[in-house]
Amino acid sequence: MRAEQLLPDHDSVDVRGVTIRKGTVAAFLANARIWSDRASGETARERAAADIVEALPALRASGLFDVLTIIDPALRAWIDAHPLSCSLDEVKR
């Protein structure tokens, strides 16, 4: 299946009641790299963390984590520790 077959002429799709925007997985990958990079500054890591948490419902609804495993054990544990929804204050934990 190609991307345009999932989102023909649209910027998003609803899956199980969750809106998944075009680019969500690519943004997650970029944010995961920032979050995992020890050279990233604290502000960059916090922004990446907030963006990851915001995207988690869509990423989970897409089934991404059902078919792919995050190889960074710290990132995987951090994501697994977040409920389906949480506040921005919880992101900093």
C-alpha contacts under 8 A as a table, 3 or more apart, distances in Angstrom:
res1	aa1	res2	aa2	distance
1	M	5	Q	6.49
1	M	6	L	7.71
2	R	5	Q	5.36
2	R	6	L	6.98
3	A	6	L	5.34
3	A	7	L	6.23
3	A	8	P	7.87
4	E	7	L	5.00
4	E	8	P	4.71
4	E	9	D	7.50
5	Q	8	P	5.62
6	L	13	V	7.71
7	L	10	H	5.24
7	L	11	D	6.67
7	L	12	S	6.54
7	L	13	V	6.58
7	L	22	K	7.54
10	H	13	V	7.50
11	D	21	R	5.82
11	D	22	K	5.28
12	S	19	T	6.42
12	S	20	I	5.38
12	S	21	R	4.11
12	S	22	K	5.50
13	V	19	T	5.67
13	V	20	I	5.36
13	V	21	R	6.56
14	D	17	G	5.81
14	D	18	V	5.31
14	D	19	T	4.39
14	D	20	I	6.07
15	V	18	V	5.25
15	V	19	T	6.40
15	V	20	I	7.11
15	V	61	A	6.23
15	V	62	S	6.99
16	R	61	A	6.64
18	V	57	P	7.00
18	V	58	A	6.05
18	V	61	A	6.65
19	T	58	A	6.41
20	I	24	T	6.86
20	I	58	A	5.12
20	I	59	L	7.66
20	I	61	A	7.99
20	I	62	S	7.44
21	R	24	T	5.69
23	G	26	A	5.20
23	G	27	A	6.02
24	T	27	A	5.18
24	T	28	F	6.15
24	T	55	A	6.92
24	T	58	A	7.64
24	T	59	L	7.36
25	V	28	F	4.98
25	V	29	L	6.24
25	V	59	L	6.98
26	A	29	L	5.14
26	A	30	A	6.35
27	A	30	A	5.13
27	A	31	N	6.10
28	F	31	N	5.05
28	F	32	A	5.89
28	F	51	D	7.74
28	F	52	I	6.02
28	F	55	A	7.35
29	L	32	A	5.04
29	L	33	R	6.28
30	A	33	R	5.27
30	A	34	I	6.50
31	N	34	I	5.06
31	N	35	W	6.02
31	N	48	A	4.81
31	N	49	A	7.29
31	N	51	D	7.21
31	N	52	I	6.64
32	A	35	W	5.01
32	A	36	S	5.97
32	A	48	A	7.19
32	A	52	I	7.56
32	A	75	L	7.56
33	R	36	S	5.21
33	R	37	D	6.00
34	I	37	D	5.21
34	I	40	S	6.08
34	I	44	A	7.06
34	I	45	R	6.15
34	I	48	A	6.52
35	W	38	R	7.78
35	W	40	S	7.25
35	W	44	A	7.78
35	W	45	R	4.94
35	W	46	E	7.90
35	W	48	A	5.99
35	W	49	A	6.61
35	W	75	L	7.69
36	S	72	D	7.43
36	S	75	L	6.81
37	D	40	S	5.45
38	R	41	G	7.98
40	S	44	A	6.21
40	S	45	R	6.31
41	G	44	A	5.28
41	G	45	R	6.21
42	E	45	R	5.12
42	E	46	E	6.09
43	T	46	E	5.13
43	T	47	R	6.19
44	A	47	R	5.20
44	A	48	A	6.08
45	R	48	A	5.01
45	R	49	A	5.98
46	E	49	A	4.99
46	E	50	A	6.16
46	E	91	V	7.86
46	E	92	K	6.95
47	R	50	A	5.11
47	R	51	D	6.16
48	A	51	D	5.09
48	A	52	I	6.08
49	A	52	I	5.08
49	A	53	V	6.18
49	A	91	V	6.39
49	A	92	K	7.75
50	A	53	V	5.22
50	A	54	E	6.16
50	A	88	L	6.58
50	A	91	V	6.06
51	D	54	E	5.09
51	D	55	A	6.24
52	I	55	A	5.12
52	I	56	L	6.10
53	V	56	L	5.15
53	V	79	I	7.89
53	V	82	H	7.66
53	V	85	S	7.79
53	V	86	C	7.65
53	V	91	V	6.98
54	E	57	P	7.27
55	A	58	A	5.48
55	A	59	L	6.07
56	L	59	L	4.94
56	L	60	R	5.90
56	L	84	L	6.92
56	L	85	S	7.92
57	P	60	R	5.20
57	P	61	A	6.03
57	P	84	L	5.85
57	P	85	S	7.15
58	A	61	A	5.01
58	A	62	S	6.03
59	L	62	S	5.16
59	L	63	G	6.58
59	L	64	L	5.79
59	L	65	F	7.40
60	R	63	G	5.23
60	R	64	L	6.16
60	R	65	F	6.39
61	A	64	L	7.78
63	G	66	D	5.07
63	G	67	V	6.82
64	L	67	V	5.76
64	L	68	L	6.01
65	F	68	L	5.08
65	F	69	T	6.16
65	F	70	I	7.93
66	D	69	T	7.79
70	I	73	P	7.21
70	I	75	L	7.27
70	I	76	R	5.54
71	I	76	R	7.16
72	D	75	L	5.40
72	D	76	R	6.09
73	P	76	R	5.03
73	P	77	A	6.04
74	A	77	A	5.22
74	A	78	W	6.08
75	L	78	W	5.01
75	L	79	I	6.10
76	R	79	I	5.27
76	R	80	D	6.04
77	A	80	D	5.02
77	A	81	A	6.06
78	W	81	A	5.18
78	W	82	H	6.78
79	I	82	H	5.40
80	D	83	P	7.63
82	H	85	S	7.40
82	H	86	C	7.11
83	P	86	C	6.34
86	C	90	E	6.31
86	C	91	V	7.63
87	S	90	E	5.35
87	S	91	V	6.91
88	L	91	V	5.16
88	L	92	K	7.37
89	D	92	K	5.91
89	D	93	R	7.70
90	E	93	R	5.60
